[in-house]
Amino acid sequence: MGLVVTTAYQRAFPGRPEQVALARSWALSCLPANCPRTGDVSLVVSELVTNALLHTRSGSAPDGEFVVRLEVCDPRRVRLEVTDQGEAARGAHISAQQVSGTAHVPEVPAQRAHIPTAHPAHIPENRPAALVRPAGEGGYGLAVVCALIGPEALSVRHTPRGRTTACTIAWPAPCDGSAAEVGR
């Protein structure tokens, strides 16, 4: 077995709504050139960071912050992690309206035949199967993430300081291994 070389980038951001767009731009700058899933990476970063701001101390504490880590595992795959500061203080939270101004919905390629669907008994009326939220989730963001990358590619790990939500995003053909030289 040969040596596996990966490149990892990590950056901490203040826990403020305008940081969603900055985290997204930074993560995109770390991707290999010609990465075919930049839109998916953009959406996943936005969702995971927004969740950190809406639901944890990262968005509710005055000194809140979150950390984004992107690892280029090989020319066909990246691992993305967002680490937050854990449970929000009671009664203190950032509002969805504050964050929604920074939301970005990238173009989603038409070839999404692999999107998993939920069991029909769990689909609310008038909701597409791919957008059924996972049990215990308050919104549809993680359901969209799972539809893009597959539910098995998303994980959550609790730590003494908070929670790390991670996923792997892969594509079929290798791309140029160099990353853009913007904002790292």
N, C-alpha and C positions, 0 to 999 in steps of 0.2 A: 504494500500500500504506500503510495507516494505522499509527499507533504502537501497539505491543503493550506493555501494561503488565502486569508480573507482580509478585507479592509473594513474597518469599523470607524464610524464617525459618531460623536456624541456631543450634545449641546444642551445646556439648561436655559430655560426661558422663564421670565416672570409670569406669574399666574394672572394675566390680564387678557381680556377678549381680543385685543388687537394682535396678540401674539400667535393666534391661530394661523393667520396668513403668513406671518414670518416663519413659523415652524414648517409650514407647508413648503414655502419657497426654499428654505434651507435644505429640507429633506430631498426635494427635487434636484437641488444642485449637487447632491452626493451620489446620485444615481449614475450608473454607467452611461456613456454616450449612446444614443440610439435605443435606449430602453423602451420596449414596446408597451409597457404598462404604466407610464407616467401618470395617466389619468386615474388609474386605480390607486396608485401610491398616494396621489394628491387627496383623493377622497378618503382613504383610510387614515392618513395623518390627520386630516380635518376632523374626522369622527372621533378618533381616539383622544386627541387633544381637547376637543369640545367636551367629551365625557369627563375628562380630568378636571376641566374648569367648572362644569356644572355640578358635579357630584362629589367633589373631594375638597380637602383643605387647600389644594393647589389653587382653586379659584375663590375660596372663601376667606382665607387668612390674609392679613395685610402683607405678610412676607411669603405668600404662596408662590410656588414655582413647580415646574414639571420638567422632565428630562426626556428628550427624544434621542433615540439611538438607532442608527441605520447601519446594518452590516451587509456589505456586498459579499455574499457567500461564494459565489462563482458567477460566470458570465450569464447565467440563466436564473438567478435567484437572489433575492434580498430578504433580510429579516429586519423587521421594524418593531421597535419597542417604545412605549410611552410609559414612563414611571411617574406616578402622582404621589401626593403626600397623605393619602389615606382619607378616612372618613371626615366629612365636613363638620365644622362646629355647628351645633344646633341653632337653627334659625338664620344662619349666615350662609348665603349662597349667591352665586352669580346667576343672573336670570338668562333664560334661553334667548330672550330678545336682545340682550347685550351681545351675545355670541353670534346670533344669527346674521348680523350685519357683516360678519367676516366669512360666512359660509361660501363655499365654492363647489359647484357641481360640474365636474369635468365631463367631457363627452365619453360615453360608454360605448365601446365598439359593439357592432351588431352581432358578432359571433359569441353569443352567451348561451349556447345550447347546454353547457355544463352546469347551469345555475340549479342548485338543489331546491327542491320544493318540500313544503311541509305536508304532513298528513292532512287530508281534506277536512277531517273533523275539527282541526284546530285553526282553520282559516276563517277569520271574520268575514261577514258578507261584504262584497265589493272590494276585497283586498286581494291583490295578486299573491299567489302562493310564495313567491320568492321574497315578499316583503312582510311575512309574518314574523313578528318579533319573538326572540327566544323567551322561554319561561322566565318570569321575574324581571324582564326588561321593561322600562317605562316608555321607550320610544322605538323607532324602527332603525336607528342608525347601525347598531351591531348586526341586525338582520341584513341590511344592505351590504355591510362588510363581509358577512358570511356568504352572501350570494355571489360576491365578487371573487373571493379567494377560497371558499369552501369552509364549512364549519370546523373541520379537523385542523385547519391551518391557524386557528385563533386560540390563544391560551391566556389565562389570567393567573398570576402568581402573587400571593400576598407576602409581604415582607414586614419586618418590624416598623419600617418607616412609611409604608404605604402599599401600593399595588403596582405591578408591572403588567400591562396588557401588551401581548406580543403576537405577531403573525409573520408568516412567510408568504411572500408573493413571488411566484415563479412564472416563467414563460418558456415556450418550447425551443426557440432557437437562441444561441448565444449572441450577445451584442458586444460592441467594443467595450473593453474592460476599463477604459479611463473615465473618470467622473468629470463633470463640468467644474471649472475652477471659480465658482461663484459663492461667496459668502460663507466659506467654511471656517 
